[in-house]
Amino acid sequence: MPFYSQRPYLYVFIGALAIWVVSDLSVGFRSRGRATASQDRGSKLAIAVAISGGTFGAALLPEVMPAPELPRSPAAFWIGITLWLSPA
């Protein structure tokens, strides 16, 4: 079983994904002016759904189609989550 599909790590990954999507959408909606907000709302939502769905699908893909695994390293997992959620 791949490292990131083990239950505790999967829950952390899904939680981090939710935090990232909510924060990215809230910043995006607040930073735009009123005139373009109505035009961009649908495309921003579509992009966020596509990115989230692709990321979640990629995390679950090994359950459907086994492939070579990356080394199992808790340190690499936590470093990746930290870098992902760090401000740009």
C-alpha angles and dihedrals in degrees: 000000000000116000096242094051094060108113104252093044093045090054091049090049093050091046091050090048091053092048091049095049095047094046093045093049094045093051091045094051094046096047097056126082123245095254096059097032094083092048095047100040095085095044093047091051091048091050092048092049092047094049093044093046092048093049093046091045091050090052092052097039095092089061090059101034116022115218137166110302130228117238112282107245122159089194092057090048094053093043089052093049091047093050091045094054097038116108114262 
